[in-house]
Amino acid sequence: MLDLILAQWLAATAPAVAPAVDASLELRGVAEQRVELALCFQGSGQRVRYRLQVRSHSRAGTSRSDQAGALVAGATRQCPLRNRLGVAQDGQISAELHWWIDDVEQPLLERRWPQEEDEAPPALPPREGEVVA
């Protein structure tokens, strides 16, 4: 009986777990020597702060940009950053997202372009009726 009372008390006094915020950070090639960067959030009313650092490396040198902001993540997906970047033929781009939900730091998100072979997303299964050679 005491265990049941203790369990109920712990459940009642435990801090509420905030619903998750879906954060997406994408780097994808859209044309020769052009890469699109997209940072998007979706949630249910949480306050989100973010700081994004983007680095571009090539034989010509390195450039770095930092962007930061805040928003309320709603049910509609919001993309506060959507940029197209020029990249040299031998260039590489890396992006690091530091972000917080209601002032609680979240795991770092990192993306690189071009992706390493072992980092490539899994292939999608063929569509119905699609022939794969």
C-alpha positions as CSV (number, residue, x, y, z in Angstrom):
1,M,0.0,0.0,0.0
2,L,2.8,2.4,0.9
3,D,4.4,1.6,-2.5
4,L,1.3,2.6,-4.3
5,I,0.9,5.9,-2.4
6,L,4.6,6.7,-3.0
7,A,4.3,5.9,-6.7
8,Q,1.2,8.2,-7.0
9,W,3.0,11.0,-5.1
10,L,6.1,10.7,-7.3
11,A,3.9,10.8,-10.4
12,A,2.1,13.9,-9.2
13,T,5.2,15.8,-8.2
14,A,7.4,14.8,-11.2
15,P,8.0,17.7,-13.6
16,A,5.9,17.6,-16.7
17,V,7.9,16.5,-19.7
18,A,7.5,19.1,-22.5
19,P,6.3,17.8,-25.8
20,A,9.1,17.4,-28.3
21,V,10.1,19.9,-30.9
22,D,11.0,18.6,-34.3
23,A,14.2,20.4,-35.5
24,S,15.6,19.8,-38.9
25,L,18.9,21.1,-40.4
26,E,19.5,20.2,-44.0
27,L,22.3,20.9,-46.4
28,R,21.6,19.6,-50.0
29,G,23.0,20.3,-53.4
30,V,20.5,22.1,-55.6
31,A,22.7,22.9,-58.6
32,E,26.3,22.8,-59.6
33,Q,28.3,24.7,-56.9
34,R,25.1,25.6,-55.1
35,V,23.9,24.2,-51.7
36,E,20.6,24.9,-50.0
37,L,20.6,25.3,-46.2
38,A,17.3,24.9,-44.4
39,L,16.7,25.2,-40.6
40,C,13.1,24.3,-39.6
41,F,11.2,23.8,-36.3
42,Q,7.8,22.3,-35.5
43,G,6.3,21.9,-32.0
44,S,3.3,22.8,-29.8
45,G,4.0,26.2,-28.3
46,Q,7.6,25.8,-27.0
47,R,10.0,28.7,-26.9
48,V,13.0,27.8,-29.1
49,R,16.3,29.7,-29.3
50,Y,19.0,28.7,-31.8
51,R,22.5,29.6,-32.8
52,L,23.7,28.2,-36.2
53,Q,27.3,28.3,-37.3
54,V,28.1,27.6,-40.9
55,R,31.7,27.1,-42.2
56,S,32.7,26.8,-45.9
57,H,36.2,25.3,-46.6
58,S,38.1,25.2,-49.9
59,R,41.6,25.7,-51.3
60,A,40.8,29.4,-51.4
61,G,40.3,29.6,-47.7
62,T,37.6,29.3,-45.0
63,S,34.6,31.5,-44.3
64,R,32.3,31.4,-41.3
65,S,28.9,32.9,-40.5
66,D,26.9,32.8,-37.3
67,Q,23.1,33.3,-37.1
68,A,20.9,33.3,-34.1
69,G,17.3,33.8,-33.3
70,A,14.2,32.8,-31.3
71,L,10.7,31.7,-32.1
72,V,7.7,29.9,-30.7
73,A,7.5,26.4,-32.3
74,G,3.9,25.9,-33.4
75,A,2.0,23.1,-35.2
76,T,2.9,24.7,-38.6
77,R,6.5,24.0,-39.6
78,Q,8.6,27.3,-39.4
79,C,11.9,27.7,-41.3
80,P,13.6,30.8,-40.0
81,L,16.7,30.1,-42.2
82,R,16.6,29.0,-45.8
83,N,19.6,30.1,-47.7
84,R,21.4,29.1,-50.9
85,L,25.2,29.0,-50.6
86,G,27.8,29.1,-53.4
87,V,30.5,26.5,-52.9
88,A,33.8,26.1,-54.8
89,Q,34.4,23.0,-56.9
90,D,36.6,21.5,-54.1
91,G,34.5,23.1,-51.3
92,Q,33.0,21.6,-48.2
93,I,30.3,23.1,-45.9
94,S,29.7,22.2,-42.3
95,A,26.8,23.5,-40.1
96,E,26.4,23.2,-36.3
97,L,23.1,24.0,-34.6
98,H,23.1,24.8,-30.9
99,W,19.5,25.1,-29.7
100,W,17.3,25.3,-26.6
101,I,13.7,24.5,-25.8
102,D,12.3,26.6,-23.0
103,D,15.9,27.3,-21.9
104,V,16.9,23.6,-21.8
105,E,19.9,22.9,-24.1
106,Q,19.2,20.2,-26.7
107,P,21.7,17.8,-28.4
108,L,23.9,19.5,-31.0
109,L,22.9,18.9,-34.6
110,E,25.7,18.8,-37.2
111,R,25.5,18.4,-41.0
112,R,28.2,18.3,-43.7
113,W,28.1,18.7,-47.5
114,P,29.0,16.7,-49.4
115,Q,28.0,13.8,-47.2
116,E,30.5,11.1,-46.6
117,E,29.5,7.8,-48.2
118,D,28.8,6.2,-44.8
119,E,26.7,9.2,-43.7
120,A,24.3,9.0,-46.6
121,P,20.7,8.6,-45.7
122,P,19.2,5.1,-46.3
123,A,17.8,4.5,-49.8
124,L,14.1,4.7,-50.1
125,P,12.3,1.5,-51.1
126,P,11.1,1.4,-54.7
127,R,7.6,2.8,-55.4
128,E,4.9,0.4,-56.3
129,G,5.4,-0.6,-59.9
130,E,8.9,0.9,-60.1
131,V,11.6,-1.3,-61.7
132,V,15.0,-1.2,-60.1
133,A,18.0,-2.3,-62.2
